């Protein structure tokens, strides 16, 4: 029985889990979530899929997990990939995953949503400007970390990379231009050249084009 991942293409957090599953070699399939149609806010979804009203959700037999980082950790445990080579690396991987969740992905996701998925007259420009300032600080941290490195932790791809890249491949404008961050740019290129890598809109169901 294959692992099922409830996800949708526009979600960078779902992408982290989907990309980990895809690159791990585990057997999995995507289950479409109609986020923009309100599915995650429905009583049925909260009762039957995730009480938090969020995606992604991974189901592997009797195991049901939510939150992308937890799913990534499960993939690492089951596949033996992406978790770090020893205890020290594992802690360092977790350190960067927690940093990403707090400083990078959460803010990139919100800013991208405000700038692209709200009606133009409802986009709060002051909030967007503030968020872009915080994101610039996060990009600086990540870019500096990647100077002279192929990967964020150790000598191979880990969940640190698969977490921090979550929103950085999306084409919608939200204040991130790869050309401004050369070490991030080179790292994203290396990751995208990894066998099995796919863009989020190819890896998961759903994209803005479907609603155009």
C-alpha positions as CSV (number, residue, x, y, z in Angstrom):
1,X,0.0,0.0,0.0
2,X,1.5,3.3,-1.0
3,X,1.9,6.3,1.3
4,X,-0.8,8.9,0.6
5,X,0.0,12.6,0.9
6,X,-3.0,15.1,1.0
7,X,-1.5,18.1,-0.6
8,X,-1.9,20.9,-3.2
9,X,0.6,22.4,-5.6
10,X,0.4,26.0,-4.3
11,X,1.6,25.0,-0.8
12,X,5.3,25.2,-0.1
13,X,4.9,23.3,3.1
14,X,3.2,20.4,1.2
15,X,6.1,20.6,-1.3
16,X,8.6,19.9,1.4
17,X,6.9,16.7,2.3
18,X,6.2,15.7,-1.4
19,X,9.8,16.4,-2.5
20,X,11.1,14.3,0.5
21,X,8.9,11.4,-0.5
22,X,9.7,11.7,-4.2
23,X,13.5,11.8,-3.7
24,X,13.4,9.1,-1.0
25,X,12.3,6.5,-3.5
26,X,9.3,5.5,-1.2
27,X,6.1,4.5,-3.0
28,X,3.6,7.4,-2.5
29,X,0.7,9.1,-4.2
30,X,-0.8,12.6,-4.0
31,X,-4.3,13.1,-2.8
32,X,-5.6,16.5,-4.1
33,X,-6.7,19.0,-1.5
34,X,-9.0,21.9,-2.7
35,X,-7.6,24.5,-0.4
36,X,-8.9,27.5,-2.4
37,X,-12.4,25.9,-2.5
38,X,-12.4,25.8,1.3
39,X,-11.9,22.0,1.8
40,X,-9.4,22.4,4.7
41,X,-11.8,24.7,6.5
42,X,-14.7,22.2,6.3
43,X,-16.0,20.3,9.3
44,X,-15.5,17.1,7.4
45,X,-11.8,17.7,6.7
46,X,-11.1,18.7,10.3
47,X,-13.0,15.6,11.6
48,X,-11.7,13.1,9.1
49,X,-8.3,14.3,7.9
50,X,-6.7,16.9,10.1
51,X,-8.1,18.7,13.2
52,X,-5.8,21.6,12.5
53,X,-7.4,22.3,9.2
54,X,-4.1,22.2,7.3
55,X,-2.2,20.4,4.6
56,X,-0.1,18.4,4.1
57,X,-1.3,15.3,5.8
58,X,0.5,11.9,5.3
59,X,-1.2,8.6,5.8
60,X,0.8,5.4,5.8
61,X,-1.4,2.5,6.8
62,X,-2.4,3.3,10.4
63,X,0.1,6.2,10.7
64,X,-1.3,9.7,10.1
65,X,1.0,12.6,10.4
66,X,0.6,16.4,9.9
67,X,3.1,19.2,9.8
68,X,5.7,19.1,7.0
69,X,8.7,18.7,9.3
70,X,7.2,15.7,11.1
71,X,6.4,14.1,7.8
72,X,10.0,14.8,6.6
73,X,11.3,13.2,9.7
74,X,9.2,10.1,9.2
75,X,10.4,9.9,5.6
76,X,14.0,10.1,6.8
77,X,13.3,7.3,9.4
78,X,11.6,5.0,6.9
79,X,14.0,5.6,4.0
80,X,17.3,6.1,5.8
81,X,17.8,9.3,3.8
82,X,17.9,13.1,4.6
83,X,18.2,12.8,8.4
84,X,21.9,13.4,8.8
85,X,24.7,10.9,9.1
86,X,25.1,10.9,12.8
87,X,23.5,12.5,15.9
88,X,25.4,15.8,15.5
89,X,24.2,16.1,11.9
90,X,20.7,15.2,12.9
91,X,20.5,18.0,15.4
92,X,22.0,20.4,12.9
93,X,19.4,19.3,10.3
94,X,16.6,19.9,12.9
95,X,18.1,23.3,13.8
96,X,17.8,24.5,10.2
97,X,14.4,23.0,9.8
98,X,13.1,24.9,12.9
99,X,14.8,28.0,11.7
100,X,13.2,27.7,8.3
101,X,9.7,27.1,9.7
102,X,10.0,30.2,11.9
103,X,12.1,32.6,9.9
104,X,11.8,31.7,6.2
105,X,8.9,29.5,5.0
106,X,6.2,30.9,7.3
107,X,7.0,34.4,6.2
108,X,7.6,33.6,2.5
109,X,4.3,31.7,2.4
110,X,2.3,34.5,4.0
111,X,3.9,37.2,1.8
112,X,3.3,35.2,-1.4
113,X,-0.3,34.7,-0.4
114,X,-0.9,38.3,0.4
115,X,0.7,39.4,-2.9
116,X,-0.8,36.9,-5.3
117,X,-3.9,35.1,-3.9
118,X,-5.8,38.0,-2.4
119,X,-7.9,40.4,-4.5
120,X,-5.6,43.3,-5.5
121,X,-7.6,45.9,-3.5
122,X,-7.3,43.8,-0.3
123,X,-3.5,43.4,-0.3
124,X,-2.0,45.2,2.8
125,X,1.0,47.0,1.4
126,X,2.4,48.0,4.8
127,X,2.3,44.4,6.0
128,X,3.8,43.2,2.7
129,X,6.7,45.7,3.0
130,X,7.3,44.6,6.6
131,X,7.3,40.9,5.7
132,X,9.7,41.5,2.8
133,X,12.1,43.2,5.1
134,X,12.1,40.2,7.4
135,X,12.5,37.8,4.5
136,X,15.5,39.7,3.3
137,X,17.2,39.1,6.6
138,X,16.3,35.4,6.3
139,X,17.7,35.2,2.7
140,X,20.9,36.8,4.0
141,X,21.3,34.1,6.7
142,X,20.7,31.3,4.2
143,X,22.9,32.8,1.5
144,X,25.8,33.2,3.9
145,X,25.4,29.7,5.1
146,X,25.6,28.3,1.6
147,X,28.8,30.2,0.7
148,X,31.4,27.5,0.0
149,X,28.9,24.7,0.7
150,X,26.9,22.4,-1.6
151,X,24.3,21.7,1.0
152,X,23.1,23.3,4.2
153,X,24.3,20.5,6.5
154,X,27.0,17.9,5.7
155,X,28.0,16.6,2.3
156,X,24.6,15.4,1.0
157,X,21.0,16.6,0.7
158,X,19.2,16.5,4.0
159,X,15.8,17.6,5.3
160,X,17.4,21.0,6.0
161,X,17.7,21.6,2.2
162,X,14.2,20.1,1.5
163,X,12.7,22.4,4.1
164,X,14.4,25.6,3.3
165,X,13.7,25.3,-0.5
166,X,10.0,24.9,0.1
167,X,8.9,28.3,-1.3
168,X,11.9,29.3,-3.3
169,X,11.0,27.6,-6.6
170,X,7.6,29.3,-6.9
171,X,7.3,31.8,-9.8
172,X,4.8,34.2,-8.2
173,X,6.4,37.5,-7.1
174,X,6.9,38.0,-3.4
175,X,10.2,39.8,-3.1
176,X,12.6,36.9,-3.9
177,X,14.9,37.1,-6.9
178,X,17.4,34.3,-7.2
179,X,19.8,36.6,-9.0
180,X,20.2,38.7,-5.8
181,X,21.4,35.7,-3.8
182,X,24.1,33.8,-5.7
183,X,24.8,31.1,-3.2
184,X,21.1,30.4,-2.8
185,X,20.7,30.4,-6.6
186,X,23.6,27.9,-7.1
187,X,22.1,25.6,-4.3
188,X,18.6,25.7,-5.9
189,X,20.2,24.7,-9.2
190,X,22.1,21.8,-7.6
191,X,18.9,20.6,-5.9
192,X,16.8,20.9,-9.1
193,X,19.5,18.8,-11.0
194,X,19.0,15.9,-8.5
195,X,17.5,12.9,-10.2
196,X,13.8,12.8,-9.3
197,X,13.4,16.5,-8.5
198,X,10.2,18.1,-9.8
199,X,8.8,21.6,-9.6
200,X,6.0,21.9,-7.1
201,X,3.3,22.4,-9.8
202,X,4.5,19.2,-11.5
203,X,4.9,17.2,-8.4
204,X,1.5,17.9,-6.7
205,X,-2.0,18.6,-8.1
206,X,-3.2,22.2,-8.3
207,X,-1.7,25.4,-9.6
208,X,-3.0,29.0,-10.2
209,X,-3.4,28.1,-13.9
210,X,-6.1,25.7,-12.9
211,X,-8.2,28.5,-11.4
212,X,-7.5,31.1,-14.1
